[in-house]
Amino acid sequence: MLLAIDIGNTHTVLGIYRNQKLKEYYRVTSNHALTVDECGILLKQLFSDYGKIKDVIICSVVPPLTPVYQKMSRKFLKSDPLVVTVNLPLDIKILYDDPSQVGADRIANAVAGYQIYGGPIIIVDLGTATTFDVVSEKGEYLGGAIAPGVETSSVNLFRRAAQLFKISLEKPRAVIGKNTEDSLRSGIIFGSVSQIDGIVLRIKKELKQKYGIKTEPKVIATGGLADVIAGESQTVQKVDSTLTLEGLRRIYLKAKKQK
């Protein structure tokens, strides 16, 4: 059994694969003060098959938490985890100016997106940041865009505006809100949707004009708020909520074959 761990700034997603199929997964808060022992206890509480885990792969955008999960893996699972970097064997070619600057989660998304859906593809990941990753039909990671995440933007709004308050991020009943709560929900959700659609359309235009790619790219959304946002989007074609975990599994298998 393979444990795939996606450590994000706001949430950490942990999933267990058995025979290349995702058996179960959980999204938990990324506690930046988490200890190795607390991490191990959390794992035992989440997974009934905890004792059967033999292999671990980690992608992280939170450097202080990476060694915590590494040490937990060695102490509790007796497994030396594989940590995703650009130096691993990948089925995509990263054309970033400095490939080491590409987040591990973006690498996992690009690998899974290209292998599952083919290229060209645009992957929209709605997390702490909303990231856009672009892969050509030849498997070239061309780059992308990074924007403030939906929750990140809304939290900052609530913090700075004295008369506004935190709301649940769900589908608005209408664009024209009749009270402060509905108005906030409309502005946050539809504003995020318009941002995503606008950037995706600009990427599509640039793919044609700059890269000469005539094939219409697929647009896949993932991340915690993908379902809420994608349902209102005019450009997102599919939601794949476990895309990052699947990318980790595929990267692990590729690295294992190279040994």
RAGI-V778585 format. One line per field, one symbol per residue. ss: DSSP state (~ for helix, > for strand, _ for the rest). phi: phi as a letter, one per 20 degrees, with the letter a starting at -180 (. if undefined). psi: psi as a letter, one per 20 degrees, with the letter a starting at -180 (. if undefined). Layout:
ss->???
phi->???
psi->???
This chain:
ss->_>>>>>>___>>>>>>>>__>>>>>>>>>______~~~~~~~~~~~___~~~__>>>>>>__~~~~~~~~~~~~~~_____>>_________>>____~~~__~~~~~~~~~~~~~~___>>>>>>__>>>>>>>____>>>>>>>>>_~~~~~~~~~~~___________________~~~~~~~~~~~~~~~~~~~~~~~~~~~~~~________>>>>>>__~~~~~_______>>___~~~~~~~~~~~~~~~~_
phi->.dedcdedfdcddccddclmdfeabcdcffefdfeffffffgffffdfegfefdcccccbdcgfegfffffffffedlcefedfbfeffcecdedfgcgfefffffffffffgffedmcfbddddecgdedccccffenefeprbccgfffgfffffffedfedcfcfecfffafefdbffffffffffffffffffffgfffgffgffedmeeffffcddbofdgfffffdfedfebdcfdgfffffgffffffffff
psi->qppppoorhgqpppqpppljpogqqqorpnoijprgghggggghhgphkgiiphqpqppqjnghighghghgghghikpoqpppriiqpqjqoojqgnhiipqhhhgggggggghgirrqqppoonbhqoqpppprijkpohbbqprprghgghghghhhohjqqprpnrpqhrgoqirgghggggggghggghgghggghhggghhghhikohppqqopqrrhjgggghhiqihphqpnikggghhgghgghghhhi.
